[in-house]
Amino acid sequence: MTNSVTTSPTLFSIVVLGLFMSTSAATAQTAENKLNLEYDFTGAGIRILEATFDLTFDQKSYLVRSRLSTKGVASIFSKSVTYLGARGILGTRQARPEEFQSRTEKGQKQKTANITWLKKDQQKIDVLPQPNKSRQASVDKFLKPGFPDPLSALVAITFSADKLCRNKIRSFDGRKIFDFKLEYLGKEELRKGDAGAYFGPAHKCSFTNIPIAGYSKKRMKAHRTKPTPAYTIWFAPIKASSKSGPIFVPVKATGTINWASVGVVITKGRINGQPLSALR
């Protein structure tokens, strides 16, 4: 049974968020491997979003930070930036989160969320502003402390070993519960120019984001009437070190939103300072 605590965030939690997202927090952790990725998102051929993903890990732990910000035409209509961070334990190529934090800035408005896993069956949830009663009730109905945050879910996919894209991961970001559903589609060779900064072998997968709880009634009705179509995503198998098997790095994605084509390509990718394409 879920045992969770929801409170309004204190000044301390907001300050910790800033420290957790800082570069010094990532570099202070001793780890064997550092993965640094940058992406461009396009809608109908126009650049709309950029993202960074920095993962520091060894055989026992991980620390991941991500930043998403609107770019180009999208910034004219809705300028926003989101900072995400998570840390946790790695065991048998699985990610077990210990803390997740997020902050979204849109104009003068901010949204923050913090999840701390206190015990196996207990977590503390700290959000601002708090969800309305209807959305919170839907979350309470489904929430279990074992649900990973979205960054830890992506780390779990990265360390999927021979089970890449053969599972479904239920995730919780402090406000919403959703499923990442993946299906394996086969192998493909990406040529230069196909996926931005990466070329070489890749695993092709189907990726669907399914809303479960914490969404508006309008959003859930729209999903039931017309579910969001799946994305196609390509993962590059990258050798992190000579002592471990490959990790799987997303390098390209395509799909549609509201009938408009959407694409994602990696613009910069390095692990331990080396380009991904050199470590196939």
C-alpha positions as a Markdown table, in Angstrom:
| # | Residue | x | y | z |
|---|---|---|---|---|
| 1 | Met | 0.0 | 0.0 | 0.0 |
| 2 | Thr | 1.3 | 3.4 | -0.8 |
| 3 | Asn | 2.6 | 5.5 | 2.1 |
| 4 | Ser | 3.4 | 8.9 | 0.7 |
| 5 | Val | 3.5 | 12.4 | 2.1 |
| 6 | Thr | 2.6 | 15.5 | 0.1 |
| 7 | Thr | 3.5 | 18.9 | 1.4 |
| 8 | Ser | 4.0 | 22.4 | 0.0 |
| 9 | Pro | 7.7 | 23.0 | -0.8 |
| 10 | Thr | 9.9 | 25.0 | 1.7 |
| 11 | Leu | 12.5 | 27.5 | 0.8 |
| 12 | Phe | 15.1 | 24.8 | 1.7 |
| 13 | Ser | 13.7 | 22.4 | -1.0 |
| 14 | Ile | 13.9 | 25.1 | -3.7 |
| 15 | Val | 17.5 | 25.9 | -2.7 |
| 16 | Val | 18.4 | 22.3 | -2.8 |
| 17 | Leu | 16.9 | 22.1 | -6.3 |
| 18 | Gly | 19.3 | 24.7 | -7.5 |
| 19 | Leu | 22.3 | 23.0 | -6.0 |
| 20 | Phe | 21.2 | 19.6 | -7.3 |
| 21 | Met | 21.0 | 21.0 | -10.8 |
| 22 | Ser | 24.3 | 22.7 | -10.7 |
| 23 | Thr | 27.4 | 21.5 | -12.6 |
| 24 | Ser | 29.3 | 21.2 | -9.4 |
| 25 | Ala | 26.9 | 18.6 | -8.1 |
| 26 | Ala | 27.5 | 16.4 | -11.1 |
| 27 | Thr | 31.3 | 16.7 | -11.1 |
| 28 | Ala | 31.6 | 16.2 | -7.4 |
| 29 | Gln | 30.4 | 12.7 | -7.7 |
| 30 | Thr | 33.2 | 10.2 | -8.4 |
| 31 | Ala | 32.1 | 7.9 | -11.2 |
| 32 | Glu | 33.6 | 5.8 | -14.0 |
| 33 | Asn | 31.6 | 7.2 | -16.9 |
| 34 | Lys | 30.2 | 10.5 | -18.1 |
| 35 | Leu | 27.6 | 10.6 | -20.9 |
| 36 | Asn | 26.8 | 14.0 | -22.4 |
| 37 | Leu | 24.1 | 14.4 | -25.0 |
| 38 | Glu | 22.4 | 17.3 | -26.9 |
| 39 | Tyr | 19.3 | 17.1 | -29.0 |
| 40 | Asp | 17.3 | 19.3 | -31.4 |
| 41 | Phe | 13.5 | 18.9 | -31.7 |
| 42 | Thr | 11.7 | 20.0 | -34.9 |
| 43 | Gly | 8.0 | 20.4 | -35.7 |
| 44 | Ala | 6.9 | 20.4 | -39.3 |
| 45 | Gly | 10.6 | 21.0 | -40.2 |
| 46 | Ile | 11.0 | 24.0 | -37.8 |
| 47 | Arg | 13.3 | 23.9 | -34.8 |
| 48 | Ile | 11.1 | 24.2 | -31.7 |
| 49 | Leu | 13.1 | 22.7 | -28.7 |
| 50 | Glu | 16.6 | 21.8 | -27.6 |
| 51 | Ala | 17.5 | 19.4 | -24.8 |
| 52 | Thr | 20.6 | 18.3 | -22.9 |
| 53 | Phe | 21.1 | 15.0 | -21.1 |
| 54 | Asp | 24.1 | 14.4 | -18.8 |
| 55 | Leu | 24.5 | 11.1 | -17.1 |
| 56 | Thr | 27.3 | 10.3 | -14.6 |
| 57 | Phe | 27.5 | 6.7 | -13.5 |
| 58 | Asp | 29.6 | 3.8 | -12.1 |
| 59 | Gln | 28.6 | 0.2 | -11.2 |
| 60 | Lys | 26.7 | 1.3 | -8.1 |
| 61 | Ser | 25.1 | 4.7 | -8.7 |
| 62 | Tyr | 23.9 | 7.3 | -11.2 |
| 63 | Leu | 23.3 | 11.0 | -11.4 |
| 64 | Val | 21.4 | 12.5 | -14.3 |
| 65 | Arg | 20.6 | 16.1 | -15.2 |
| 66 | Ser | 18.5 | 17.4 | -18.2 |
| 67 | Arg | 17.5 | 20.7 | -19.5 |
| 68 | Leu | 14.7 | 21.4 | -22.1 |
| 69 | Ser | 14.0 | 24.9 | -23.5 |
| 70 | Thr | 11.9 | 26.2 | -26.3 |
| 71 | Lys | 13.7 | 27.6 | -29.4 |
| 72 | Gly | 12.9 | 29.4 | -32.6 |
| 73 | Val | 9.2 | 30.0 | -33.5 |
| 74 | Ala | 8.1 | 28.1 | -30.4 |
| 75 | Ser | 9.7 | 30.7 | -28.1 |
| 76 | Ile | 7.5 | 33.4 | -29.6 |
| 77 | Phe | 4.3 | 31.7 | -28.5 |
| 78 | Ser | 5.4 | 30.0 | -25.3 |
| 79 | Lys | 8.9 | 30.5 | -24.0 |
| 80 | Ser | 9.8 | 28.0 | -21.3 |
| 81 | Val | 12.7 | 26.1 | -19.8 |
| 82 | Thr | 12.6 | 22.9 | -17.7 |
| 83 | Tyr | 15.4 | 21.6 | -15.4 |
| 84 | Leu | 15.3 | 18.0 | -14.3 |
| 85 | Gly | 17.6 | 16.0 | -12.1 |
| 86 | Ala | 17.7 | 12.5 | -10.6 |
| 87 | Arg | 20.0 | 10.3 | -8.6 |
| 88 | Gly | 19.8 | 6.7 | -7.5 |
| 89 | Ile | 21.4 | 3.2 | -7.3 |
| 90 | Leu | 22.4 | 0.9 | -10.1 |
| 91 | Gly | 22.1 | -2.8 | -9.5 |
| 92 | Thr | 22.1 | -5.7 | -12.1 |
| 93 | Arg | 21.7 | -3.0 | -14.8 |
| 94 | Gln | 18.6 | -1.6 | -13.2 |
| 95 | Ala | 18.0 | 1.9 | -11.8 |
| 96 | Arg | 16.5 | 2.4 | -8.4 |
| 97 | Pro | 15.8 | 6.1 | -7.8 |
| 98 | Glu | 16.6 | 7.9 | -4.5 |
| 99 | Glu | 15.6 | 11.5 | -5.5 |
| 100 | Phe | 14.0 | 13.4 | -8.4 |
| 101 | Gln | 13.7 | 17.1 | -8.8 |
| 102 | Ser | 12.2 | 19.3 | -11.5 |
| 103 | Arg | 11.6 | 23.0 | -12.1 |
| 104 | Thr | 9.7 | 24.6 | -15.1 |
| 105 | Glu | 10.0 | 28.3 | -15.7 |
| 106 | Lys | 7.4 | 29.9 | -18.0 |
| 107 | Gly | 7.4 | 33.7 | -17.8 |
| 108 | Gln | 7.0 | 34.7 | -14.2 |
| 109 | Lys | 5.4 | 31.4 | -13.3 |
| 110 | Gln | 7.3 | 28.3 | -11.9 |
| 111 | Lys | 6.4 | 24.7 | -11.2 |
| 112 | Thr | 8.6 | 22.6 | -9.0 |
| 113 | Ala | 8.5 | 19.0 | -7.9 |
| 114 | Asn | 10.6 | 16.9 | -5.6 |
| 115 | Ile | 10.3 | 13.2 | -4.8 |
| 116 | Thr | 12.5 | 11.5 | -2.2 |
| 117 | Trp | 12.4 | 7.8 | -1.7 |
| 118 | Leu | 12.7 | 7.4 | 2.1 |
| 119 | Lys | 12.2 | 3.6 | 2.3 |
| 120 | Lys | 11.2 | 0.9 | -0.1 |
| 121 | Asp | 7.5 | 1.5 | 0.7 |
| 122 | Gln | 7.6 | 5.2 | 1.4 |
| 123 | Gln | 8.3 | 8.4 | -0.4 |
| 124 | Lys | 8.0 | 12.1 | 0.2 |
| 125 | Ile | 6.4 | 14.2 | -2.6 |
| 126 | Asp | 6.8 | 18.0 | -2.6 |
| 127 | Val | 5.2 | 20.1 | -5.3 |
| 128 | Leu | 4.3 | 23.7 | -6.0 |
| 129 | Pro | 1.7 | 24.6 | -6.9 |
| 130 | Gln | -0.2 | 21.6 | -5.7 |
| 131 | Pro | -2.5 | 19.8 | -8.1 |
| 132 | Asn | -6.3 | 20.3 | -7.8 |
| 133 | Lys | -8.3 | 17.8 | -5.8 |
| 134 | Ser | -9.6 | 15.9 | -8.8 |
| 135 | Arg | -6.1 | 15.3 | -10.4 |
| 136 | Gln | -4.6 | 14.5 | -7.0 |
| 137 | Ala | -7.4 | 11.9 | -6.3 |
| 138 | Ser | -6.7 | 10.2 | -9.6 |
| 139 | Val | -2.9 | 10.0 | -8.8 |
| 140 | Asp | -3.6 | 8.6 | -5.3 |
| 141 | Lys | -5.7 | 5.9 | -6.8 |
| 142 | Phe | -2.8 | 4.5 | -8.9 |
| 143 | Leu | 0.4 | 5.7 | -7.2 |
| 144 | Lys | 2.9 | 3.2 | -5.8 |
| 145 | Pro | 6.3 | 4.2 | -4.3 |
| 146 | Gly | 8.0 | 1.8 | -6.8 |
| 147 | Phe | 7.3 | 3.9 | -9.8 |
| 148 | Pro | 10.5 | 5.5 | -11.1 |
| 149 | Asp | 10.7 | 9.2 | -12.1 |
| 150 | Pro | 11.0 | 9.8 | -15.8 |
| 151 | Leu | 14.7 | 10.4 | -15.8 |
| 152 | Ser | 15.3 | 7.2 | -13.9 |
| 153 | Ala | 13.0 | 5.4 | -16.3 |
| 154 | Leu | 15.2 | 6.6 | -19.2 |
| 155 | Val | 18.3 | 5.4 | -17.3 |
| 156 | Ala | 16.7 | 2.0 | -16.9 |
| 157 | Ile | 16.2 | 1.9 | -20.7 |
| 158 | Thr | 19.8 | 2.9 | -21.2 |
| 159 | Phe | 20.9 | -0.1 | -19.2 |
| 160 | Ser | 18.3 | -2.5 | -20.7 |
| 161 | Ala | 21.0 | -5.1 | -21.7 |
| 162 | Asp | 19.3 | -7.8 | -23.9 |
| 163 | Lys | 15.8 | -6.6 | -23.0 |
| 164 | Leu | 15.8 | -3.3 | -24.9 |
| 165 | Cys | 12.3 | -2.2 | -25.9 |
| 166 | Arg | 10.6 | -5.3 | -24.6 |
| 167 | Asn | 8.8 | -3.8 | -21.6 |
| 168 | Lys | 6.5 | -1.1 | -20.2 |
| 169 | Ile | 7.6 | 1.3 | -17.5 |
| 170 | Arg | 5.1 | 3.1 | -15.3 |
| 171 | Ser | 6.6 | 6.5 | -14.2 |
| 172 | Phe | 5.7 | 9.3 | -11.9 |
| 173 | Asp | 7.0 | 12.9 | -12.0 |
| 174 | Gly | 5.3 | 14.3 | -8.9 |
| 175 | Arg | 2.1 | 15.3 | -10.7 |
| 176 | Lys | 1.3 | 12.8 | -13.4 |
| 177 | Ile | 1.5 | 9.0 | -13.8 |
| 178 | Phe | 2.2 | 7.7 | -17.3 |
| 179 | Asp | 3.5 | 4.6 | -19.0 |
| 180 | Phe | 6.5 | 4.3 | -21.4 |
| 181 | Lys | 5.6 | 1.4 | -23.7 |
| 182 | Leu | 8.3 | 0.1 | -25.9 |
| 183 | Glu | 8.3 | -2.5 | -28.6 |
| 184 | Tyr | 11.4 | -3.8 | -30.5 |
| 185 | Leu | 11.3 | -3.3 | -34.3 |
| 186 | Gly | 14.8 | -4.6 | -35.3 |
| 187 | Lys | 18.3 | -3.4 | -36.3 |
| 188 | Glu | 19.2 | -0.7 | -38.7 |
| 189 | Glu | 22.4 | 1.0 | -40.0 |
| 190 | Leu | 22.3 | 4.8 | -39.7 |
| 191 | Arg | 24.3 | 6.6 | -42.3 |
| 192 | Lys | 26.0 | 10.0 | -41.9 |
| 193 | Gly | 23.3 | 12.6 | -41.8 |
| 194 | Asp | 20.5 | 10.2 | -40.7 |
| 195 | Ala | 20.8 | 11.0 | -37.0 |
| 196 | Gly | 22.7 | 14.2 | -36.7 |
| 197 | Ala | 26.0 | 13.6 | -34.9 |
| 198 | Tyr | 25.7 | 9.8 | -34.8 |
| 199 | Phe | 26.2 | 7.2 | -37.6 |
| 200 | Gly | 26.5 | 3.4 | -37.2 |
| 201 | Pro | 24.4 | 0.5 | -36.0 |
| 202 | Ala | 21.1 | 1.2 | -34.1 |
| 203 | His | 18.2 | -0.6 | -32.6 |
| 204 | Lys | 14.8 | 0.6 | -33.9 |
| 205 | Cys | 11.9 | 0.7 | -31.4 |
| 206 | Ser | 8.3 | 1.8 | -31.1 |
| 207 | Phe | 7.8 | 4.2 | -28.1 |
| 208 | Thr | 4.4 | 5.3 | -26.7 |
| 209 | Asn | 3.7 | 7.7 | -23.8 |
| 210 | Ile | 0.4 | 6.6 | -22.3 |
| 211 | Pro | -1.3 | 9.0 | -19.7 |
| 212 | Ile | -2.6 | 7.2 | -16.6 |
| 213 | Ala | -3.5 | 9.7 | -13.9 |
| 214 | Gly | -3.0 | 13.4 | -12.9 |
| 215 | Tyr | -4.2 | 14.8 | -16.2 |
| 216 | Ser | -7.2 | 16.9 | -17.0 |
| 217 | Lys | -10.5 | 15.3 | -17.8 |
| 218 | Lys | -10.2 | 16.8 | -21.3 |
| 219 | Arg | -6.8 | 15.3 | -21.9 |
| 220 | Met | -7.9 | 11.8 | -20.7 |
| 221 | Lys | -11.0 | 11.9 | -22.9 |
| 222 | Ala | -8.9 | 12.9 | -25.9 |
| 223 | His | -6.6 | 10.0 | -25.2 |
| 224 | Arg | -9.5 | 7.5 | -25.0 |
| 225 | Thr | -11.0 | 8.9 | -28.2 |
| 226 | Lys | -7.8 | 9.1 | -30.1 |
| 227 | Pro | -4.7 | 7.7 | -28.4 |
| 228 | Thr | -1.4 | 9.5 | -29.1 |
| 229 | Pro | 0.4 | 7.6 | -31.9 |
| 230 | Ala | 3.7 | 5.9 | -31.2 |
| 231 | Tyr | 7.1 | 7.4 | -31.9 |
| 232 | Thr | 9.8 | 5.5 | -33.7 |
| 233 | Ile | 13.1 | 5.8 | -31.8 |
| 234 | Trp | 16.6 | 4.6 | -32.6 |
| 235 | Phe | 19.0 | 3.6 | -29.9 |
| 236 | Ala | 22.8 | 3.4 | -30.5 |
| 237 | Pro | 24.6 | 0.6 | -28.7 |
| 238 | Ile | 27.7 | 2.3 | -27.1 |
| 239 | Lys | 30.5 | 0.6 | -25.3 |
| 240 | Ala | 30.9 | 2.6 | -22.0 |
| 241 | Ser | 34.0 | 0.6 | -20.8 |
| 242 | Ser | 35.9 | -2.6 | -21.6 |
| 243 | Lys | 34.5 | -4.1 | -18.4 |
| 244 | Ser | 30.8 | -3.7 | -19.2 |
| 245 | Gly | 28.3 | -4.4 | -21.9 |
| 246 | Pro | 26.9 | -1.7 | -24.2 |
| 247 | Ile | 24.5 | 1.0 | -23.0 |
| 248 | Phe | 21.7 | 2.2 | -25.3 |
| 249 | Val | 21.7 | 5.9 | -26.3 |
| 250 | Pro | 18.7 | 7.5 | -28.1 |
| 251 | Val | 20.0 | 9.2 | -31.2 |
| 252 | Lys | 16.9 | 9.8 | -33.3 |
| 253 | Ala | 13.1 | 9.8 | -33.1 |
| 254 | Thr | 10.2 | 10.5 | -35.4 |
| 255 | Gly | 6.5 | 10.8 | -34.9 |
| 256 | Thr | 3.4 | 13.1 | -35.2 |
| 257 | Ile | 1.6 | 15.4 | -32.9 |
| 258 | Asn | -1.8 | 16.8 | -34.0 |
| 259 | Trp | -1.0 | 15.7 | -37.5 |
| 260 | Ala | 2.3 | 17.6 | -37.6 |
| 261 | Ser | 5.5 | 15.7 | -38.1 |
| 262 | Val | 8.0 | 15.8 | -35.2 |
| 263 | Gly | 11.6 | 14.8 | -35.3 |
| 264 | Val | 14.5 | 14.5 | -32.8 |
| 265 | Val | 18.1 | 14.1 | -33.7 |
| 266 | Ile | 21.3 | 14.1 | -31.6 |
| 267 | Thr | 23.5 | 17.1 | -32.3 |
| 268 | Lys | 26.3 | 16.3 | -29.9 |
| 269 | Gly | 27.1 | 13.0 | -28.1 |
| 270 | Arg | 30.1 | 12.0 | -26.1 |
| 271 | Ile | 31.0 | 9.4 | -23.5 |
| 272 | Asn | 34.1 | 10.1 | -21.4 |
| 273 | Gly | 35.0 | 12.8 | -23.9 |
| 274 | Gln | 34.9 | 10.5 | -27.0 |
| 275 | Pro | 32.3 | 10.9 | -29.8 |
| 276 | Leu | 29.6 | 8.2 | -29.8 |
| 277 | Ser | 30.3 | 7.1 | -33.4 |
| 278 | Ala | 33.9 | 6.2 | -32.4 |
| 279 | Leu | 32.7 | 3.8 | -29.8 |
| 280 | Arg | 30.3 | 1.5 | -31.7 |
